[in-house]
Amino acid sequence: FAASILMPEPLVCEIYKELKGDVAEIAKRFQASKQAMQIRIDSIDTLSPVETIVG
């Protein structure tokens, strides 16, 4: 639940595309650990079509 507030799906997807999936850089943008960011990306991928993320 907290991840969806701290790392909202639309913003994560936008930055994911902008940074071409570089989890370390995305984590820096959100001031989160790489592990937390990877878990969030994986959860979004599970909930949304892959093309939403990598589109």
Secondary structure, DSSP 8 states (H G I E B T S, - for coil): -HHHHHS-HHHHHHHHHHTTT-HHHHHHHHT--HHHHHHHHHHHHHHS-HHHHH-
